[in-house]
Amino acid sequence: QLVAGADHELYINQAVVFIEDAIQYRSINHRMDSQSLWLYRWYYSRICQWVLSLTITLILALAFIEIPSSLTITSDVRYRGTAWAPPCGLTESIELLCFFIFIADVSVKSYLIGWEEFRKTKWLLAYILILVVSLIDWTVSLSFSCTETVRIRRILRPFFLLQNSSMMKKTLKCINSTLPEMASVVLLLAVHLCLFTMFGMLLFARTKDKQQEKEWVGYFHNLPDSLTSLLVLLTTANNPDVMIPAYSINRAYSIFFILFTVLGNLFLMNLLTAIIYNQFRGYLLKSVQSSLLRRRLGIRAAFEVLCSMKESSVNTHELFVNANTLLQVLQKVEMDPCCKQAISRTLRSCPRGILSAASFQKLFDELEKDPVKQHPPKPEYQSLFLQKVQFGVGHRFFGYLGNFVALANIVSICVVLVMDADKQPSERDDYFLGAINCFFILYYLLEMLLKILAMGFKRYLSYPSNRFDGLLTVILLVLEVSTFAVYGFPHPGWRPEMMGLLSLWDMVRLVNMLIVFRFLRIIPNMKFMALVASTLLDLVKNLRAFAGVLVVVFYAFAITGIVLFKGAVVPMGNISVVNATSGNSTFQCGTYEQLEYWPNNFDDFAAAVVTLWDVMVVNNWQVFLDAFSRYSSPWSKIYFVAWWLISSVIWVNLFVALLLENFIHKWDRHSHRRSLSEIEYQTTVELMFRDVLQEPTEEELMEKLHQHPHLQLCR
């Protein structure tokens, strides 16, 4: 006996939402009435999530135009002009609009999960707290007519990005779980640093001999300088500079520095990497295991609600779902069309037209399969000539020929650049380069047309390498035709004056840069290079959460740096390193001033981000430690050391762990299949760990479902 029409529609919608939750690894603990389901699907619709993502991007981007604005050509304090200052209320109005959207976001989330779940969700409680503090700070800004220097809400903005990504939350939990183990190694590093600092201060103490005390003057003058010198040596940024004054006196002094570097850099730092990798992989595996449980729970919940659509009191031990009912559900589900088509095809071939719990779950195993891109078929020609052309273009030697021509093009460009390296612009003859570019571009055009003829337009475009090739070929052709239209055909002495937006040399350079870029086409044809490249692409596409965490850290430290060091760096502001020689001012070698690092400062957000990047790379980061300790305060070193620990030690090691895991996974898969070019695979974090995940038991699933705060099961 079928249930009433209203209940029938409710069960269908519940099943639709549960399946969508399973696809997206979302929690199913939300309200299940008709209105709530409509609101839930609307909230997770593409347009709504797109608006929310745009709002987060907008509020984060405000840092570039807020005072201090980054809208100047250069960040060099010597040449930077006056930046545009937005009028009071402009950025504040945008902020208020973003806050309203965030308030709506947190209100909908809180309503959908219910009061009981809301009290357990720390992220939502923190979300509300951040919004309250931000609104109070926004009100204070307007009260002071936007003249206050410290705005607390700016440093809180990255939270909006964090709370919107489940993978970012998992990454933060991973880092938090790794902290105890990391702390032990960091403590060992601190002991290592302190012990060698004391040894160094005793070994390189001040003496009467001016020649022998150079090490003391330069690096071990006092405790802070000694600690800083050895900390920088731990990153090898000042090696061998820190050793040279002592080493020039006695070669035995090198043992001290070599021993410090071996113990600190080679052993302890790499031990830290190993710990982070091990802990990260273990925690990520747990996170992915919980994601698998969410998927299985969503599918089982859909099965249970669909079972409620029939009278099951006759035999409660044999619950089943009608295949036609599931087809009706699938029509409403937002999912990958290929996956939906495969499930529907299996359903239509179901022999009895009914599905048990096991077969229902097995049906949705299609979600676990690797996404495989199917290419359209080749066109079938009747003409013998076209068939031969199709065979020739499809042969691997045709690809080898294209790669050889691309290599010849690169070599010819290199030869011309070497020959013209020392020539003045007036002496340069662009005839040879223009002629060979014309020849090679015509070949690229012919190659593209032959491939389209042999493969068909749709099949040609289905390969990313062909789209890359074809786009660059079209751009090159347009540039070449434009060059000929403005400057005529190449001829000896071909170097006319500038006409239009670009000179002839600029046009030729642009063409050559694109040709060099096009040479990347060889990567898919080189097996192991393709493996490495595909690993990098997977990192970019599927592991964006880790880049998001870096954005959050960059943003918070950049805003903090602006508060602490804005306006600190002034040209010639601290002349303690300036020596007057013959009436001219010269700077001490290796300092911020002598290296002309003036663009690296914290006077605006964009400059702060670049400065933090330069410090994260740790090349010459001792220059920043020294400069900002002079221009602001010696305590500024704490800020830069904290940034080094978080960015270079923790985040970079996390990235290395992720890269290793991804590459090992790709390598194992590569060893079990024939060719990388035959099928295009995409790797997700869930697929990386699929082989080692444990399936949840029937008891676990039913226990979780019975604990659902808004779902009442029939059994």
Protein Blocks (a to p, Z undefined) as FASTA:
>chain_A
ZZdfklmmmmmmmmmmmmmmmmnopafbbcfbfklmmmmmmmmpmklmmmmmmmmmmmmm
mmmmmccdfbbfbfcfkloccdddddehilmmmmmmmmmmmmmmmmmmmmmnojmlmmmm
mklmmmmmmmmmmmmmmmmmmmnoopafbdfklmmmmmmmmmmpmklmmmmmmmmmmmmm
mmmmmmmmmmmmmmmmmmmmmmmgccfblklmmmmmmmmmpmmlmmmmmmmmmnommcck
lmmmmmmmomklmmmmmmmmmmmmmmmmmmmmmmmmmmmmmmmmmmmmmmmmmmmmmmmm
mmmmmmmmpcfklmmmlgcddfklmmmmmmmpccdfklmmmmmmmmmmpmnlpacfklmm
mmmmmmmpccddddddddddfblklmmmmmmmmpmklmmmmmmmmmmmmmmmmmmmmmmm
mpcfklpcfklmmmmmmmmmmmmmmmmmmmmmmnopklmmmpmklmmmmmmmmmmmmmmm
mmmmmnopadehiacddehjbdfklmmmmmmmmmmmmmmmmmmmpmklmmmmmmmmmmmm
mmmmmmmmmmmmmmmmmmmmmmmmgokacghkbmklbcceehiacddehiaklnopmlpc
ckbfklmmmmmmmmmnopoklmmmmmmmmmmomklmmmmmmmmmmmmmmmmmmmmmmmmm
mmmmmmmmmmmcfblklpccdddfklmmmmmpccddfklmmmmmmmpmkbccfZZ
